[in-house]
């Protein structure tokens, strides 16, 4: 059977996991630590998605961003999986995609080591061919970098039809740099206008399943 999509790349926050309160809480604590007033919740939610150093760079001088990013990472390590939950239906979707023989990868700007912890915590790591995320030691910072690394790990060849599944405009732009279309999840953290550039919008996991298993 020939399926529409040969490989699936997944964003993490707002796509696989509900993590908004945990991530926004760490951003707020980091900004306070560095003497910056915390934005209101709607503004904080729109910060979800880009790399941490880009988020902090909106509010801090460039000279403070490396230290603040380290502070944020320390909070993330201390928090562990507190405040993270898989969205309903995601685990079954991942299991079924794997059973259908579709290679899967994460493509998140979370640190790669944190992405690995997340999928293993929720007992879905074994279904992914590749776990990709930000990795400063390898010069992988942007969404485009991460998507390219995931495609390489998946050995995507010419003629294949990979697709990105995400929830923010950053997913669309990062995937597009690698020639990959993006399915946007309506249960994530995007502003309404961000869906305009998506290949497709889905509002339920059932709709996403139907598209990926076509």
Phi and psi in degrees as GROMACS dihedral restraints (atoms count N, CA, C in turn):
[ dihedral_restraints ]
;  ai    aj    ak    al  type     phi  dphi    fc
    3     4     5     6     1   -93.2    20    10
    4     5     6     7     1   120.3    20    10
    6     7     8     9     1   -97.7    20    10
    7     8     9    10     1   156.8    20    10
    9    10    11    12     1   -61.3    20    10
   10    11    12    13     1   -41.8    20    10
   12    13    14    15     1  -114.9    20    10
   13    14    15    16     1   129.7    20    10
   15    16    17    18     1   -93.9    20    10
   16    17    18    19     1   -24.7    20    10
   18    19    20    21     1  -144.7    20    10
   19    20    21    22     1   146.1    20    10
   21    22    23    24     1  -127.0    20    10
   22    23    24    25     1   127.2    20    10
   24    25    26    27     1  -108.0    20    10
   25    26    27    28     1   131.8    20    10
   27    28    29    30     1  -114.4    20    10
   28    29    30    31     1   129.0    20    10
   30    31    32    33     1   -66.2    20    10
   31    32    33    34     1   172.9    20    10
   33    34    35    36     1  -114.9    20    10
   34    35    36    37     1   -71.2    20    10
   36    37    38    39     1   -64.2    20    10
   37    38    39    40     1   126.2    20    10
   39    40    41    42     1    81.5    20    10
   40    41    42    43     1    -2.3    20    10
   42    43    44    45     1  -121.6    20    10
   43    44    45    46     1   -60.9    20    10
   45    46    47    48     1   -91.3    20    10
   46    47    48    49     1   -38.8    20    10
   48    49    50    51     1  -125.4    20    10
   49    50    51    52     1   144.7    20    10
   51    52    53    54     1   -85.9    20    10
   52    53    54    55     1   113.0    20    10
   54    55    56    57     1  -140.1    20    10
   55    56    57    58     1     9.6    20    10
   57    58    59    60     1   -57.6    20    10
   58    59    60    61     1   -49.5    20    10
   60    61    62    63     1   -63.0    20    10
   61    62    63    64     1   -40.2    20    10
   63    64    65    66     1   -65.1    20    10
   64    65    66    67     1   -47.1    20    10
   66    67    68    69     1   -69.6    20    10
   67    68    69    70     1   -44.2    20    10
   69    70    71    72     1   -63.5    20    10
   70    71    72    73     1   -35.7    20    10
   72    73    74    75     1   -62.5    20    10
   73    74    75    76     1   -40.7    20    10
   75    76    77    78     1   -69.2    20    10
   76    77    78    79     1   -38.8    20    10
   78    79    80    81     1   -60.9    20    10
   79    80    81    82     1   -46.6    20    10
   81    82    83    84     1   -61.0    20    10
   82    83    84    85     1   -44.5    20    10
   84    85    86    87     1   -64.6    20    10
   85    86    87    88     1   -36.6    20    10
   87    88    89    90     1   -68.2    20    10
   88    89    90    91     1   -45.5    20    10
   90    91    92    93     1   -61.4    20    10
   91    92    93    94     1   -43.0    20    10
   93    94    95    96     1   -61.9    20    10
   94    95    96    97     1   -40.3    20    10
   96    97    98    99     1   -59.8    20    10
   97    98    99   100     1   -31.1    20    10
   99   100   101   102     1  -103.9    20    10
  100   101   102   103     1    19.3    20    10
  102   103   104   105     1    76.9    20    10
  103   104   105   106     1    25.1    20    10
  105   106   107   108     1  -111.1    20    10
  106   107   108   109     1   135.2    20    10
  108   109   110   111     1   -64.3    20    10
  109   110   111   112     1   141.1    20    10
  111   112   113   114     1   -82.2    20    10
  112   113   114   115     1   129.3    20    10
  114   115   116   117     1   -63.5    20    10
  115   116   117   118     1   164.9    20    10
  117   118   119   120     1   -73.6    20    10
  118   119   120   121     1   169.3    20    10
  120   121   122   123     1   -59.1    20    10
  121   122   123   124     1   -44.6    20    10
  123   124   125   126     1   -57.1    20    10
  124   125   126   127     1   -40.5    20    10
  126   127   128   129     1   -68.7    20    10
  127   128   129   130     1   -40.3    20    10
  129   130   131   132     1   -60.7    20    10
  130   131   132   133     1   -41.2    20    10
  132   133   134   135     1   -63.7    20    10
  133   134   135   136     1   -35.0    20    10
  135   136   137   138     1   -74.0    20    10
  136   137   138   139     1    -7.4    20    10
  138   139   140   141     1   -82.6    20    10
  139   140   141   142     1   -14.4    20    10
  141   142   143   144     1   -71.6    20    10
  142   143   144   145     1   129.6    20    10
  144   145   146   147     1   130.9    20    10
  145   146   147   148     1   -54.6    20    10
  147   148   149   150     1   -71.3    20    10
  148   149   150   151     1   167.2    20    10
  150   151   152   153     1   -57.6    20    10
  151   152   153   154     1   149.5    20    10
  153   154   155   156     1   -56.0    20    10
  154   155   156   157     1   -42.1    20    10
  156   157   158   159     1   -65.4    20    10
  157   158   159   160     1   -29.0    20    10
  159   160   161   162     1   -70.9    20    10
  160   161   162   163     1   -40.9    20    10
  162   163   164   165     1   -60.5    20    10
  163   164   165   166     1   -51.6    20    10
  165   166   167   168     1   -67.0    20    10
  166   167   168   169     1   -30.0    20    10
  168   169   170   171     1   -65.8    20    10
  169   170   171   172     1   -17.0    20    10
  171   172   173   174     1   -70.7    20    10
  172   173   174   175     1   -23.3    20    10
  174   175   176   177     1  -120.4    20    10
  175   176   177   178     1   -17.0    20    10
  177   178   179   180     1  -119.5    20    10
  178   179   180   181     1   151.8    20    10
  180   181   182   183     1   -63.3    20    10
  181   182   183   184     1   151.2    20    10
  183   184   185   186     1   -55.7    20    10
  184   185   186   187     1   -33.4    20    10
  186   187   188   189     1   -66.9    20    10
  187   188   189   190     1   -21.8    20    10
  189   190   191   192     1   -94.6    20    10
  190   191   192   193     1   -13.9    20    10
  192   193   194   195     1   -63.1    20    10
  193   194   195   196     1   -44.9    20    10
  195   196   197   198     1   -58.7    20    10
  196   197   198   199     1   -43.6    20    10
  198   199   200   201     1   -66.0    20    10
  199   200   201   202     1   -42.3    20    10
  201   202   203   204     1   -65.3    20    10
  202   203   204   205     1   -38.2    20    10
  204   205   206   207     1   -63.2    20    10
  205   206   207   208     1   -39.8    20    10
  207   208   209   210     1   -64.6    20    10
  208   209   210   211     1   -39.2    20    10
  210   211   212   213     1   -61.9    20    10
  211   212   213   214     1   -44.8    20    10
  213   214   215   216     1   -60.2    20    10
  214   215   216   217     1   -45.3    20    10
  216   217   218   219     1   -61.1    20    10
  217   218   219   220     1   -37.0    20    10
  219   220   221   222     1   -62.9    20    10
  220   221   222   223     1   -40.1    20    10
  222   223   224   225     1   -63.4    20    10
  223   224   225   226     1   -42.4    20    10
  225   226   227   228     1   -62.3    20    10
  226   227   228   229     1   -42.2    20    10
  228   229   230   231     1   -65.0    20    10
  229   230   231   232     1   -40.4    20    10
  231   232   233   234     1   -68.7    20    10
  232   233   234   235     1   -37.6    20    10
  234   235   236   237     1   -71.8    20    10
  235   236   237   238     1   -29.5    20    10
  237   238   239   240     1    60.3    20    10
  238   239   240   241     1  -131.8    20    10
  240   241   242   243     1   -93.7    20    10
  241   242   243   244     1     6.6    20    10
  243   244   245   246     1   -60.4    20    10
  244   245   246   247     1   128.4    20    10
  246   247   248   249     1    87.5    20    10
  247   248   249   250     1     3.6    20    10
  249   250   251   252     1  -106.0    20    10
  250   251   252   253     1   136.5    20    10
  252   253   254   255     1  -143.6    20    10
  253   254   255   256     1   142.5    20    10
  255   256   257   258     1   -68.4    20    10
  256   257   258   259     1   139.6    20    10
  258   259   260   261     1   -64.2    20    10
  259   260   261   262     1   148.0    20    10
  261   262   263   264     1   -55.8    20    10
  262   263   264   265     1   132.3    20    10
  264   265   266   267     1    88.9    20    10
  265   266   267   268     1   -11.3    20    10
  267   268   269   270     1   -68.2    20    10
  268   269   270   271     1   -43.2    20    10
  270   271   272   273     1   -59.9    20    10
  271   272   273   274     1   -45.6    20    10
  273   274   275   276     1   -63.6    20    10
  274   275   276   277     1   -36.5    20    10
  276   277   278   279     1   -62.2    20    10
  277   278   279   280     1   -47.1    20    10
  279   280   281   282     1   -61.7    20    10
  280   281   282   283     1   -44.2    20    10
  282   283   284   285     1   -60.0    20    10
  283   284   285   286     1   -43.9    20    10
  285   286   287   288     1   -71.4    20    10
  286   287   288   289     1   -36.3    20    10
  288   289   290   291     1   -63.8    20    10
  289   290   291   292     1   -42.6    20    10
  291   292   293   294     1   -62.8    20    10
  292   293   294   295     1   -43.9    20    10
  294   295   296   297     1   -63.1    20    10
  295   296   297   298     1   -28.8    20    10
  297   298   299   300     1   -80.5    20    10
  298   299   300   301     1    -1.9    20    10
  300   301   302   303     1    82.9    20    10
  301   302   303   304     1    19.1    20    10
  303   304   305   306     1   -93.2    20    10
  304   305   306   307     1   117.5    20    10
  306   307   308   309     1   -65.0    20    10
  307   308   309   310     1   137.0    20    10
  309   310   311   312     1  -120.5    20    10
  310   311   312   313     1   149.6    20    10
  312   313   314   315     1  -144.1    20    10
  313   314   315   316     1   150.9    20    10
  315   316   317   318     1   -88.3    20    10
  316   317   318   319     1   147.1    20    10
  318   319   320   321     1  -142.3    20    10
  319   320   321   322     1    81.8    20    10
  321   322   323   324     1  -124.1    20    10
  322   323   324   325     1   151.2    20    10
  324   325   326   327     1   -89.6    20    10
  325   326   327   328     1     7.2    20    10
  327   328   329   330     1   -59.8    20    10
  328   329   330   331     1   156.6    20    10
  330   331   332   333     1   -58.4    20    10
  331   332   333   334     1   142.2    20    10
  333   334   335   336     1   -56.8    20    10
  334   335   336   337     1   -39.6    20    10
  336   337   338   339     1   -66.7    20    10
  337   338   339   340     1   -34.5    20    10
  339   340   341   342     1   -70.7    20    10
  340   341   342   343     1   -40.0    20    10
  342   343   344   345     1   -57.8    20    10
  343   344   345   346     1   -42.3    20    10
  345   346   347   348     1   -62.8    20    10
  346   347   348   349     1   -41.6    20    10
  348   349   350   351     1   -61.8    20    10
  349   350   351   352     1   -40.5    20    10
  351   352   353   354     1   -64.0    20    10
  352   353   354   355     1   -51.8    20    10
  354   355   356   357     1   -66.6    20    10
  355   356   357   358     1   -32.7    20    10
  357   358   359   360     1   -73.2    20    10
  358   359   360   361     1   -36.7    20    10
  360   361   362   363     1   -59.4    20    10
  361   362   363   364     1   -40.5    20    10
  363   364   365   366     1   -91.5    20    10
  364   365   366   367     1     9.9    20    10
  366   367   368   369     1    59.3    20    10
  367   368   369   370     1    41.1    20    10
  369   370   371   372     1  -124.0    20    10
  370   371   372   373     1     0.5    20    10
  372   373   374   375     1   -59.6    20    10
  373   374   375   376     1   -32.7    20    10
  375   376   377   378     1   -68.8    20    10
  376   377   378   379     1   -13.1    20    10
  378   379   380   381     1   -92.5    20    10
  379   380   381   382     1    -5.0    20    10
  381   382   383   384     1  -101.1    20    10
  382   383   384   385     1   132.4    20    10
  384   385   386   387     1   -73.5    20    10
  385   386   387   388     1   -33.8    20    10
  387   388   389   390     1  -140.2    20    10
  388   389   390   391     1   139.9    20    10
  390   391   392   393     1  -116.1    20    10
  391   392   393   394     1   109.7    20    10
  393   394   395   396     1  -122.3    20    10
  394   395   396   397     1   143.0    20    10
  396   397   398   399     1  -161.6    20    10
  397   398   399   400     1  -174.9    20    10
  399   400   401   402     1   -61.5    20    10
  400   401   402   403     1   139.4    20    10
  402   403   404   405     1  -147.5    20    10
  403   404   405   406     1    86.0    20    10
  405   406   407   408     1   -56.3    20    10
  406   407   408   409     1   -31.6    20    10
  408   409   410   411     1   -64.8    20    10
  409   410   411   412     1   -24.2    20    10
  411   412   413   414     1  -104.3    20    10
  412   413   414   415     1     6.7    20    10
  414   415   416   417     1    74.0    20    10
  415   416   417   418     1    21.8    20    10
  417   418   419   420     1   -99.2    20    10
  418   419   420   421     1   104.8    20    10
  420   421   422   423     1  -121.1    20    10
  421   422   423   424     1   -45.0    20    10
  423   424   425   426     1   -90.4    20    10
  424   425   426   427     1   166.4    20    10
  426   427   428   429     1   -61.9    20    10
  427   428   429   430     1   -40.0    20    10
  429   430   431   432     1   -60.4    20    10
  430   431   432   433     1   -42.2    20    10
  432   433   434   435     1   -58.2    20    10
  433   434   435   436     1   -45.2    20    10
  435   436   437   438     1   -66.5    20    10
  436   437   438   439     1   -43.8    20    10
  438   439   440   441     1   -61.8    20    10
  439   440   441   442     1   -43.1    20    10
  441   442   443   444     1   -61.2    20    10
  442   443   444   445     1   -41.4    20    10
  444   445   446   447     1   -64.9    20    10
  445   446   447   448     1   -39.9    20    10
  447   448   449   450     1   -65.3    20    10
  448   449   450   451     1   -42.6    20    10
  450   451   452   453     1   -61.7    20    10
  451   452   453   454     1   -39.0    20    10
  453   454   455   456     1   -64.3    20    10
  454   455   456   457     1   -45.4    20    10
  456   457   458   459     1   -61.7    20    10
  457   458   459   460     1   -33.4    20    10
  459   460   461   462     1   -81.5    20    10
  460   461   462   463     1    -5.2    20    10
  462   463   464   465     1    55.5    20    10
  463   464   465   466     1    44.3    20    10
  465   466   467   468     1   -69.0    20    10
  466   467   468   469     1   124.0    20    10
  468   469   470   471     1  -103.4    20    10
  469   470   471   472     1   166.1    20    10
  471   472   473   474     1   -56.0    20    10
  472   473   474   475     1   134.2    20    10
  474   475   476   477     1    96.0    20    10
  475   476   477   478     1   -13.3    20    10
  477   478   479   480     1   -73.0    20    10
  478   479   480   481     1   163.9    20    10
  480   481   482   483     1  -128.6    20    10
  481   482   483   484     1    73.5    20    10
  483   484   485   486     1   -74.8    20    10
  484   485   486   487     1   156.2    20    10
  486   487   488   489     1  -139.8    20    10
  487   488   489   490     1   145.1    20    10
  489   490   491   492     1   -96.3    20    10
  490   491   492   493     1   139.6    20    10
  492   493   494   495     1  -118.4    20    10
  493   494   495   496     1   118.2    20    10
  495   496   497   498     1  -148.1    20    10
  496   497   498   499     1  -167.0    20    10
  498   499   500   501     1  -140.7    20    10
  499   500   501   502     1     1.4    20    10
  501   502   503   504     1  -133.4    20    10
  502   503   504   505     1   161.1    20    10
  504   505   506   507     1   -59.5    20    10
  505   506   507   508     1   -27.2    20    10
  507   508   509   510     1   -65.0    20    10
  508   509   510   511     1   -31.9    20    10
  510   511   512   513     1   -66.4    20    10
  511   512   513   514     1   -44.0    20    10
  513   514   515   516     1   -60.9    20    10
  514   515   516   517     1   -49.0    20    10
  516   517   518   519     1   -67.3    20    10
  517   518   519   520     1   -42.8    20    10
  519   520   521   522     1   -64.4    20    10
  520   521   522   523     1   -43.4    20    10
  522   523   524   525     1   -67.4    20    10
  523   524   525   526     1   -38.5    20    10
  525   526   527   528     1   -62.2    20    10
  526   527   528   529     1   -31.4    20    10
  528   529   530   531     1   -61.4    20    10
  529   530   531   532     1   -22.0    20    10
  531   532   533   534     1  -107.7    20    10
  532   533   534   535     1    11.7    20    10
  534   535   536   537     1    74.1    20    10
  535   536   537   538     1    24.7    20    10
  537   538   539   540     1  -111.0    20    10
  538   539   540   541     1   129.6    20    10
  540   541   542   543     1   -76.2    20    10
  541   542   543   544     1   161.9    20    10
  543   544   545   546     1  -125.7    20    10
  544   545   546   547     1   130.5    20    10
  546   547   548   549     1   -92.3    20    10
  547   548   549   550     1   124.7    20    10
  549   550   551   552     1   -99.9    20    10
  550   551   552   553     1   135.3    20    10
  552   553   554   555     1   -95.0    20    10
  553   554   555   556     1   124.0    20    10
  555   556   557   558     1   -72.7    20    10
  556   557   558   559     1    -9.5    20    10
  558   559   560   561     1   -89.5    20    10
  559   560   561   562     1     4.0    20    10
  561   562   563   564     1   -91.7    20    10
  562   563   564   565     1  -143.8    20    10
  564   565   566   567     1  -116.7    20    10
  565   566   567   568     1    16.7    20    10
  567   568   569   570     1   -75.5    20    10
  568   569   570   571     1   150.7    20    10
  570   571   572   573     1   -75.4    20    10
  571   572   573   574     1   153.3    20    10
  573   574   575   576     1   -53.0    20    10
  574   575   576   577     1   -39.7    20    10
  576   577   578   579     1   -70.1    20    10
  577   578   579   580     1   -14.4    20    10
  579   580   581   582     1   -69.8    20    10
  580   581   582   583     1   -20.4    20    10
  582   583   584   585     1   -76.2    20    10
  583   584   585   586     1   -14.7    20    10
  585   586   587   588     1   -60.8    20    10
  586   587   588   589     1   -33.1    20    10
  588   589   590   591     1   -92.6    20    10
  589   590   591   592     1     2.6    20    10
  591   592   593   594     1   -75.6    20    10
  592   593   594   595     1   152.0    20    10
  594   595   596   597     1   -63.9    20    10
  595   596   597   598     1   -39.5    20    10
  597   598   599   600     1  -158.3    20    10
  598   599   600   601     1   145.5    20    10
  600   601   602   603     1  -108.0    20    10
  601   602   603   604     1   134.7    20    10
  603   604   605   606     1  -123.1    20    10
  604   605   606   607     1   142.0    20    10
  606   607   608   609     1  -111.1    20    10
  607   608   609   610     1    -6.1    20    10
  609   610   611   612     1  -138.5    20    10
  610   611   612   613     1   157.4    20    10
  612   613   614   615     1   -64.5    20    10
  613   614   615   616     1   -31.8    20    10
  615   616   617   618     1   -61.9    20    10
  616   617   618   619     1   -41.3    20    10
  618   619   620   621     1   -65.3    20    10
  619   620   621   622     1   -39.6    20    10
  621   622   623   624     1   -64.3    20    10
  622   623   624   625     1   -44.0    20    10
  624   625   626   627     1   -57.6    20    10
  625   626   627   628     1   -46.4    20    10
  627   628   629   630     1   -60.2    20    10
  628   629   630   631     1   -39.4    20    10
  630   631   632   633     1   -71.3    20    10
  631   632   633   634     1   -43.7    20    10
  633   634   635   636     1   -74.2    20    10
  634   635   636   637     1   -24.3    20    10
  636   637   638   639     1  -103.0    20    10
  637   638   639   640     1    15.8    20    10
